[in-house]
Amino acid sequence: MIVIPAIDLKDGRCVRLLQGRKEAVTVYSEDPVSVAKHWASLGAELLHVVDLDGAFTGEQKNLDVIVQIRKAVDIPLQVGGGIRDISRIEMLVNLGIDRVVIGTMATVEPRVVKESCEKFPGKILVGIDAKGGDDSYGEGRVAVKGWVEVTQLSALNFAKEMEAQGVAGIIYTDISRDGMLSGPNIKAIRRMVNGLEIPVIASGGVSSIDDIKNLMKIKGLWGVIVGKALYSGAVDLRNVFIVRC
């Protein structure tokens, strides 16, 4: 299992949102490129970059920053937020983005997901943001458009549909845990991993190195995205590699 630093972009800055609410924003840096270089220098193997403005509006607003980050680091990047059509995916791939994360588009145009997977094999991930992960749905219901709208889709059932379309992996986020430093939803993550054959990346709630240790116990979990815990200092990325060794 690898630990993936998150770089969330809003108005050209590196920020974190509380439970995805755009009004609950904390700015961690005015220079996201330096942040990317910092995580890479500490040994990060992959960076998770999200255009939050794009997630809310459907149109990427921080593309220039993403391009600068791509030029500044030589580790893989996965990018999401505001990617609503295959032409945008193609542009990002041509810019050197290693993996593209789609969310809202996957729920409204699953046909495009299949097309994208066929055209860019191994490069398409689907981000499944779920709300109500402790209710009868088990893994929660799928939220879209920057988490503003909650559908009736079961997160696991939707993940299985995306697996059938050929996606390279699933990023599962429990919205209620995101940015709260309350610990990840271990049960829901385990159910997601056990229910799929493709890689699963967990996101939301990591607050300590102990949370990472607990996630490492989930057999088959490919990775975990960590945001606020890294920026607040609750988790030191260097200690993560000691734990893994």
C-alpha positions in Angstrom: 0.0 0.0 0.0 1.4 3.4 -1.0 0.6 6.8 0.7 -0.3 9.4 -1.8 -0.2 13.1 -0.9 -3.1 15.2 -2.0 -2.7 18.6 -3.6 -6.1 20.3 -3.9 -6.2 23.4 -6.0 -8.6 26.4 -5.6 -8.0 29.8 -7.1 -4.4 28.7 -7.9 -3.6 27.9 -4.2 -3.1 24.7 -2.3 -6.1 24.2 0.0 -8.1 21.7 2.0 -11.9 21.7 2.3 -13.8 20.4 5.3 -16.1 17.5 4.1 -15.9 19.0 0.6 -17.7 22.2 1.4 -16.3 25.0 -0.7 -17.0 27.6 1.9 -15.0 25.7 4.5 -11.6 26.2 3.0 -8.1 26.3 4.6 -5.3 27.7 2.5 -2.0 25.8 3.1 0.2 27.4 0.4 0.1 30.0 -2.2 2.6 28.0 -4.2 1.3 24.5 -5.0 4.3 23.8 -7.2 6.6 24.1 -4.2 4.3 21.8 -2.2 4.5 19.2 -5.0 8.3 19.4 -5.0 8.3 19.0 -1.2 6.3 15.8 -1.2 8.4 14.4 -4.0 11.6 15.3 -2.1 10.3 13.3 0.9 9.8 10.2 -1.2 6.3 10.3 -2.5 5.7 7.8 -5.3 2.6 9.5 -6.7 0.7 12.7 -6.3 -3.1 13.2 -6.3 -4.0 16.6 -7.8 -7.6 17.9 -7.8 -8.9 21.0 -9.4 -11.6 21.9 -6.9 -12.8 24.8 -9.0 -13.3 22.4 -11.8 -15.1 19.9 -9.6 -17.7 22.5 -8.7 -18.1 24.3 -12.1 -17.4 21.4 -14.5 -14.6 23.4 -16.2 -11.0 23.2 -15.1 -9.7 26.5 -13.7 -6.2 25.5 -12.5 -4.8 23.9 -15.6 -1.8 26.2 -15.7 -0.8 25.2 -12.1 -1.2 21.5 -13.0 1.1 22.0 -16.0 3.7 23.7 -13.7 3.5 20.8 -11.3 4.0 18.3 -14.1 7.1 20.1 -15.2 8.5 20.4 -11.6 8.4 16.8 -10.5 9.3 13.5 -12.1 7.0 11.2 -10.2 3.6 10.1 -11.5 0.6 12.4 -11.2 -3.1 11.6 -11.2 -5.4 14.5 -11.8 -9.1 15.0 -11.3 -11.7 17.7 -11.0 -13.8 19.2 -13.8 -13.1 16.5 -16.4 -16.3 16.1 -18.2 -15.4 14.8 -21.7 -12.9 12.6 -23.5 -11.2 15.6 -25.2 -10.2 16.9 -21.8 -8.8 13.5 -20.9 -6.8 13.4 -24.1 -5.4 16.9 -23.4 -4.3 15.9 -19.9 -2.7 12.7 -21.2 -0.8 14.7 -23.9 0.4 17.0 -21.2 2.1 14.1 -19.4 -0.5 13.3 -16.8 -0.1 9.7 -15.9 -3.7 8.9 -14.7 -6.9 10.8 -15.1 -9.6 10.7 -12.4 -13.2 11.1 -13.5 -16.2 11.3 -11.2 -19.4 13.1 -12.3 -18.9 12.2 -16.0 -18.9 8.5 -15.0 -22.3 8.7 -13.5 -24.0 10.6 -16.4 -22.1 9.1 -19.4 -20.8 5.7 -18.6 -20.4 5.1 -22.3 -17.7 7.7 -22.4 -15.9 5.9 -19.6 -15.7 2.7 -21.7 -14.4 4.8 -24.7 -11.8 6.5 -22.5 -10.6 3.2 -21.1 -10.2 1.8 -24.6 -8.4 4.8 -25.9 -6.2 5.3 -22.8 -5.7 1.9 -21.3 -4.4 1.9 -17.7 -4.9 5.6 -17.4 -8.5 6.1 -16.3 -9.5 6.0 -12.7 -13.0 6.7 -11.4 -13.4 8.7 -8.2 -16.4 7.5 -6.1 -17.3 10.0 -3.4 -19.8 8.5 -1.1 -22.1 9.9 1.6 -23.7 7.8 4.3 -21.1 5.1 4.4 -22.6 3.6 7.6 -26.2 3.3 6.3 -27.9 0.4 4.7 -26.0 1.0 1.5 -22.8 -0.1 3.3 -20.4 2.0 1.3 -22.7 4.9 1.0 -24.4 6.6 -2.0 -22.5 8.3 -4.8 -22.1 12.1 -4.6 -21.4 14.2 -7.7 -20.6 17.8 -8.9 -18.1 18.5 -6.1 -20.2 16.5 -3.6 -23.1 19.0 -4.0 -25.5 16.4 -5.3 -26.1 12.9 -3.8 -27.5 10.2 -6.1 -29.3 7.0 -5.2 -26.4 4.9 -6.6 -24.8 2.4 -4.2 -21.1 3.1 -4.1 -20.1 -0.5 -4.4 -22.6 -1.4 -7.2 -21.4 1.7 -9.1 -17.8 0.6 -8.6 -18.6 -2.8 -10.1 -20.2 -1.1 -13.1 -17.1 0.9 -13.6 -14.9 -2.1 -13.3 -16.9 -3.7 -16.1 -16.2 -0.7 -18.2 -12.5 -1.3 -17.9 -11.3 1.4 -15.5 -7.8 0.9 -14.0 -8.9 1.6 -10.5 -11.3 3.2 -8.0 -10.7 6.0 -5.6 -13.2 5.7 -2.8 -13.8 8.7 -0.6 -16.0 8.7 2.5 -17.2 12.4 2.4 -18.2 12.4 6.1 -14.6 11.6 7.0 -12.8 13.9 4.6 -10.8 16.6 6.3 -12.1 15.7 9.7 -9.1 13.8 11.0 -11.6 11.3 12.4 -10.1 8.1 11.1 -10.9 6.3 7.9 -14.0 4.1 7.4 -12.2 0.8 7.7 -15.3 -1.4 7.2 -16.5 0.4 4.1 -13.0 0.4 2.6 -12.6 -3.3 3.2 -16.0 -4.1 1.6 -15.0 -2.1 -1.4 -11.6 -3.8 -1.8 -13.2 -7.3 -1.3 -15.9 -6.5 -3.8 -13.6 -5.6 -6.7 -10.8 -7.1 -8.7 -9.2 -3.8 -9.7 -7.1 -1.6 -7.4 -8.8 0.5 -4.8 -7.4 3.7 -3.3 -8.9 4.9 -0.1 -9.4 8.6 0.8 -10.8 10.5 3.8 -10.2 10.6 7.5 -6.6 9.7 8.0 -5.4 11.4 11.1 -2.3 9.5 12.3 0.3 6.9 11.5 -1.9 4.4 13.4 -4.7 5.0 10.8 -2.2 4.2 8.1 -1.1 1.0 9.9 -4.8 0.0 10.2 -5.3 0.5 6.5 -2.2 -1.6 5.7 -4.1 -4.5 7.4 -6.7 -4.4 4.6 -5.4 -7.1 2.3 -5.3 -5.9 -1.3 -5.7 -2.1 -0.6 -3.6 -0.5 -3.2 -3.1 3.0 -1.7 -4.4 5.8 0.5 -4.6 9.5 -0.3 -3.7 11.7 2.7 -4.3 15.4 2.8 -5.0 17.4 6.0 -3.0 15.0 8.2 0.1 15.7 6.1 -0.4 19.5 6.0 -1.2 19.8 9.7 1.8 17.7 10.6 -0.3 14.9 12.2 1.4 12.5 9.8 5.1 12.8 8.7 5.5 11.3 5.3 9.0 10.2 6.2 7.6 8.1 9.0 5.3 6.4 6.6 8.2 4.8 4.8 9.7 3.6 8.0 6.4 1.9 8.8 6.2 0.3 5.4 9.7 -1.1 5.8 
